[in-house]
Amino acid sequence: MGLMAKTNRGDENDRGRRSLNSTVLIVLLLSFLFLVVWLMVSSFSDKAYEEASKDIKFNLIHTTEKKAQELALVMDDMLSSGLVASSYLADDVQDIYSDSHIEIIKDSNKNLYAVALVDGDGKGISTNGDTDLNGSDYFTPSPVPRFSFTNDDFIEGRKALICEVPVVRDEEPIAYLIQYIDVEILKLYIPIEGNNSDNGVMIVDNDGNRMYSSGKPWIVVKSTLKDTLNNTQIDGFDIDTVMANIENGINQNFVANLENRGCFFVSIPAGDTGWTLIDIIDKNTYIDNRILDKSSYEQDMAKRIVTIVFGIVLLLSAIVISYRVKDMRNSKVLENKADTDLLTGLNNKLSTERKVQECIEAEPDMQHLMLLFDIDNFKKINDTMGHAFGDQVLKSLGEQLSMEFRKTDILGRIGGDEFAILLKDIKDDEIILKEGDKILQFFRQFKVGDYVKYSATASIGASIYPRDGKDFTELYKAADNALYEAKKQGKNRLIYYNSEMADNVKKRDEEAKKNPGART
């Protein structure tokens, strides 16, 4: 043991020297980092501008993607509620032109402000009573659902997004269900970028026809995207490629000059609706200013960071040194926690094996006694008394064993209800027998429970170092075979490993090779 103490002290000194060297290295590395960052600041401006440009454009694309998703959701909700309602109306053979139908359909979608139900001539009813859509710019009897925009809904005079769904009976449209969402509501889902008056938003169909637009007049006056981009310079694209991407529903972004103004176009399909959302952002007054603001901010932040780094270097150095000292003090505590079985407070399986092996290697000339035992009928305890009580048995056993044996002895839980004890430096056979009687007497008196006391017995196997094994594995195997014999003889007893048992073990091992199912 004295040799082990000296070795441990030597290890602690080595750790102390390594910790000091690590601290010095960290201080040097932090100082070097300070110098590197300071040198990088002078060449940071161009890179900051470039990164800011990429970051802002990426964010703009991401924002447009989210708006396109929102538009698709709004349109999908309209179409879904329209299809459900048209199916219901098609089955109503009484009177489909009913005010109650109109109210139910309107209430099915929170975004709707009006609903109309008309015949092929545009005559019928709406949320405002009798309605005639003949002459409107959006109503066209269609055998399939369709979307459109209008500047006059012919109901309340509003600008609206419209979803028209035919009511089909016997494969023929008998009426047309029309749902309306106010453009002002739609703007909440697809706002102009940054609410900036120099920017705009446009929705086009697969052919590039403008369905909706909002923003500067020079952005929105043309009826098609092709007309909007005609005779303009498009960076990295030509107009045919742009239109082909619109037709095929492909994401794209590019810079084009409109009325001598550079504009950043972000074109994202709105799901499977057949429409494409286009954000048009003024490059000069919006994007470039944001890039300058962001890059200037990043440069300022970099300078502040460099200024602060020097102070942080000193502070971190002090913290690291303090931490290293504290870490050395706590390392032993942490090591003990890692070695401990949480339920019983004893050593866990790995630490038990390691400590027994260390003891054997440190004291090879001494005689040690290993006791291996498990609680009799523990499964029955769990099944009849409950697992909580079973845990209480194990916990109480660990506490009482710790008080029963010397602090120098090694006590561990190595399985569910299996425990091992190594009694160190047992001088002679008389003491071995005395320790065996001691563990038997312990279990005769062992009781668990606050109100009703429960007695638990154990089957115990014992082996002796070096007689029965030269290392942990051999010693454990011998004790385990003695434990097996104790159970075989009726449990609640202690059996010492002996030469006759060794012969039986040898026979069982030979049988196990022939029959893998046999116990070894």
N, C-alpha and C positions, 0 to 999 in steps of 0.2 A: 504493500500500500504506500509506503514511503516513496518507492520508485515512481509510482503513478502520480503522487502529489508533485514530485519534482518535475515530472514530464508535463503535467498540466500547467504548472507555474511557468515552465519554459515556453509552452504553447501560448500562454497569455502574453508573455513578453514579446514573442514574435508577432502576435496580433497587434500589440501596441505599436511596435516599430512599423509594421505594415500600414497601420492606421495613420501614423504621423506622415509617412512617405506619401500616402494617398492624399492627405490634406494639402501637403506642399504642391503635389502635382495638380490638384484642383485649382489652387490659387494661381499657379502659372498658366493653366489653360484658360481661366477666366480673364486673366490679364491679356493673354494673347488674343482672345476673342474681342476684348475692348479695342485693341489696336486694329484688328481686321475690320470691325464694323466702322470705325472712324475713317479708315481709308476708303471704304466702300461708299460712304456718303457722298463723296465728291463726284462719283460716276453714277449716282443713283437716279438722277433726274430723268434721263432718257428712258431708262428701264421702268421707272415708276409711271411715266406717261404711257408707255406701251402696255404695261400690265393693267393700268386703269382703263385704257381703251378697250382691252379684251374683256375685262370684268364688267364694265358698263354695258357693252354690247351683248354679252352673255346674259346679263340680268334682263335687258330689254327683250331678248328672244324668249327667255323663260317666262316673263310677264305676258307676252303675247300668247304663248302656249297655254297659260292658265286661262286667259280670256277666251281663247278658242274652245277650251274645254267647257267653260261656263256657258258659252253660246250653244254648244252642242247639247249640254244638259237641259237648257231652257227649251230648245227645239224638240229634244227627245221627250220631255215631259208633256209638251203640247201634243205631239203626235200620239203618245201612249194614251193620254186621257181622251183624245179624239177617237182613236180606234176602239177603245172600250165603250165609249158612249155610242158610237155609230153601230157597233154590234148590238148593243142593248136596244137602240131605236129600231133597228131592222127587224127585231123580234116583236116589237110592239105593233100589233095589227089594229089597234083601236085608233089612237090619234097621236102621231108622232109630233105634231105641231102643238105642243103643250107647254105652257109657262113653267110648270113644275119641272119638266125636262130641262129647260133652259137654266133654271136656278141650280139644279143638281149638278149639271155639267160645269157651270161657272164656279161653283164651290169646290169642285174636284181639283182645281189648280189655283193656288193662291196668287199667281201672277196675272191671271186673266181679269180684265175689267169688263169684257162684254163677250157674249156668245150669240150667234145667229144660226137659225135653221131655215133654209130656203129651198125652193124647188129649182128646176133647171132654168127658169126665167128670172131667178133672183128674188122672188117674192116669198115672204114667210114671216117669221117672228124673230125677235131678238130680246135682249134684256130691257130694251126701251119700248117694247110693244111691236106693232106691225112694222115690217121692214121691206124695202124694195131696193135691192142692190144693183138693179139694172142701170147701167151707165157708170158704175164704179170702175176704177182702173185696175182692180185686182180680182174681181170675181169672174172666173172662167170655169164652167162646168167641166170637171175632169174625172175620169174613171179611177184615178189614183190620187193619193194625198199629195198636196203641194204647199209650199211656203211662198210667201211674197211680202213685200212692204207696200204701204200706201201712205200718202199724205192726207187722205180724207177717208175715214172708215165708213162714211154714209150712215153712221149711227149717232156718234157724238162729235163728229168732226175732228177726231184725233189722228195723229200720225201713229201707225201701229205696225207691229210684226203680226202676220196673219198665217194661220194654219187652216187649210181647207181639206176636209175629209169627206168622201162620198159615203152616204148611207145606202148600202147595197142589199137588195132583196131579190132573190131568184136571178142573181148575176146581172142585175140591172140597177143603176143608181136611181133611187126614188126621192132622194133629198140630199142636201149638202150641209154639213156641220162646219161652221166657221168660228174659230177662236181668235181672240184679239189680246195682244199684250202691248201696252203703251210704250212708245219709243223711249220715254223718259225713264221708265222702269228698266228697259233694256240697257240704257246707258250706265246703270249701276253695275251691270255685269261686264260690259265692254267699254269702260271709260276711255277717253282720250288720254294718252300717256302723260302722266304728271299734271293732268288738267291744264296743260300748256296750250295757249291759243295758237301757237305756231305749229302744233302737231295735228294729226288727223287720224281717223279710223275709217276703214271701208270694208264692206262685205260684198263679195262677188260670187256668182255661180261658177260652174265648171267651164263655162264659155267666156268668163271674164266680164259678164254683164254686171254693172253696178246695181246691187239690190238695196244697199243702204250706205250712207256716208255721213260723216260729221267732221267739222273742222274748217280750215281755211278754204275760201272759195276757189282758189287756184288748185286745191287738191280735189275738190268734190264736184266740180261743174261737169266733167265729162261723163258720158253715159256708160263707157266701158273702160276697163283697166288699160286695154291696148291704146285707146284714144288718149288716156292720161299720160302714158309713157311714150307716145309717138313723138318722134323727132327729139328724143332726149338721149343723153349719154348715160349708159348703164355700166357701172364698173364690174368687169368680170362676167357679164352676161350679155346676151342680145335679147331683143323683145320676144322672138319666137321661142327661145328657151324658157323665158319667164312664163309665157302663156301655156307652154306645154306642161310645165310644172304645176300650174294652176289646174289644168285639165286632169292631170294624173294624181292630184292630191299630194304633192311633194312639198315638204318644208323648204323654204328658201329665204335668204336675206341678201340684200344688195343695196348699193348707193346709186341713186339716180338724180339728175339735175332737173328740177321743175321750176320754170320761171326764174332761171339763174340762181336757184337755191338748192344746195345739196341736201337731199333727203335720204334717210335710212329707212328702207322698206323691210318689214318682217312679215312674211306670208305663211300662215299656218292653217291647214284644213280644219274645219270644225267637225271633227269626228267623221261619221258616215252620212252627214246631211247633204253632201254635194255642194256645200258652200265653203268659202275660204275667208278667213278674217285677215285683214291686212292693217298693220300699224304703220303709219307714216310719220316719221319723227324728223324734225328739222335738225340737220347735222350742225349747222353753224351756231344757232342760238340756244340749242338744248344739249346735244350730245357733247360738243366740244367744251362747252362751259362746265358740264358735269365732270368731264375727264380732267380739265384743269383743276377744278376744285378738289377732286379726289387725289390727283397726283401731288398737288401742293400740300394737301393734308398729310399724305403719306410721307412726303419729304420732311415736313415739320415733325411728324411723329418719330421719324428715324433720327433726327437731330436730338430730339428730347431723349430718346432711348439711349443714344450714345452718351449724352450728358449724364444720364442717371446710372449707366452701366458701371462707371468707376466707383460710385458710392455703393452700388450693389455688390461689386467685387469684394470690397472690404467687409460689407455686412455678411455676405454669403460665406466668406472665409471664416468669420467669427462663428457663424451658425454651424458650419461644417465641422469645425474643430470641437465646438460644444457637443454637437451630435455624436461625433466619433467617441468622445469620452463617455457620454451617456450610453452609447451603443455597447461599449465594452462592458459597462456595468450591467446592462440589461440582457446581454447575450446569454448569460447563464440562466436567467429567468425564462427567457424564450425557449431555450433548449429544454428546460424542465417541462414547460407546457407542451412542447411538441412530443415529449416522451410519455405524457400522462394520458391514461384512459379517463375520459370525461365523466363517465358514470361512477366509477369506483374510486377514483383518485389514485389508483395504483399505476405501475408502469403498464404501457400498452404492449402488444405482442412484439413489435420490432425492438423497442427499447429493452424489453426483458431479455430477448435473445442476445442483443448486443452486450448488455451489462454482464450477463452470465459468462459470455465468451471472454469479455475483458477480464473478469475475475479469474477465470481459469488460466488465461495467459499471464496475468500478473502474479498469480500465486499457484504455480503448477505443482508445488510440493505439498500443498495443504490438502486436507480431506474436506469435501463439501457434500452436503446432503440436499438432493432435489426432491421436493414433494409436488406431485402433480395430481390435481383432484378436480372433479366437477360435482355439481349438486345433483343428488339423486332425484329422479322424476321431475326435473325442472320443467319439461314440457307440460306436464300435468298441472304444475303450479300456474303456469301461464294460462292454460286452458280453463282451469276452474276458478282461479283467483283474479285473473286478468293480467295483462302485460304490465300495467302500472305497478301492481304488487310485485310482479317478477323483478322489475327494475329496482323496487325498494329492497328486495332480498339481496340483489347483487351489490347495491350501494352500501347497505348495512354490513354485508360481509366484508367489503373492502375497508370500511372504517374500523371494524372490530379487529380484522387481521393486522392492520397497521399498529394498533395498540398492543397486540399480543406478541409481536416479534421485534427483534433488535432493528435499529435504524440502519445498521450495516448489512442486514439481510436484504435480499432482492425479492420483492413481491410484485407479481404482475398478473393481469388478466389477459389471457392469450386467445380466448375464444368467447362464444356466447356466455356459457356458464363454466368455462374451464379456466382454472387458475394454476399458477406455478409459483413455488417458493424455493429459493436457493439459500440454505443455511450455511454460512461460511465458517471455515476453520473448525470443523467438528473433530475433536481430538481422538475419540475412540468409540467402540461399538456401544458402550454403556450410554454415552451421551446420545448416540443415534437413536437407541431404543427410547430414551427419555424424551427426545424431541418427537418421536412418533407417538408416544402416549400423550404428549402435550397437544398435538393437533387433533387426536381422537377426542380428548377431553374438551377441547374447544368446541367441537361440533355437538357434543352432548349438551353443552350449555347454550349453544347458539340459538337465539330466538329473534323473530322479526314481528313488528306490528305495534301500533300504538295502544289499541284497546284489546284486541284478541291476539295473543302471542302465538306465532307459528314457528314450529321447530323444523329446521331443515337439516338433513343428513348429507354426507358426502362419501363418495368412493374415492380412495386415495391410493396412488401408486408412488413408490419411493425408489430412487436409485442413488448410488454413491459414486462420487468422483474420487479417485480415478479408476476404481475397481470396475464400474459398470459402463464407463464411457470416458473418452479422452477429450471430447469437445461437447458443445451444446447439443448438437444433433444426436450424437450417440447417447448422451445422458438423457435427453428428452425421450428418445425412442425406448430406452430401457424403462423409464418411469411410466411411459404410456402403456407398455405391455404389462407392467405390474398393475396399472389402473384397470386394464382390460380384465385381468385375472380377478381383481377385487369385485368388479361388476358381475363376473361369471359366478363368483361364489356367493352372491346374494346382496351385494352392495353394502353400504354403511360399514365399511371396514378399511383397514390399511394393509397393503401387501407390499413387501420388499422384493425387489427384483433379485433373482438368484440363478445359479447355473442351470438348474432343471428348467426354469422358465426360458433361459436362453436356448436350450435344446428345443423346447416347444415352439419358440419363435422361429427358429431355423426351419422346423418342419412346416410351420404355417407359411413361411416365405416360399418354400419349395412348392407347396400346394397352390399358393397364389399365382405362381408362374404358370401352372397348369390351368388354374381356374381364376381368371382376373377378377371375378366377383367376390373372391374370398377376402376376409379382413387380414391386413398385414400388420 
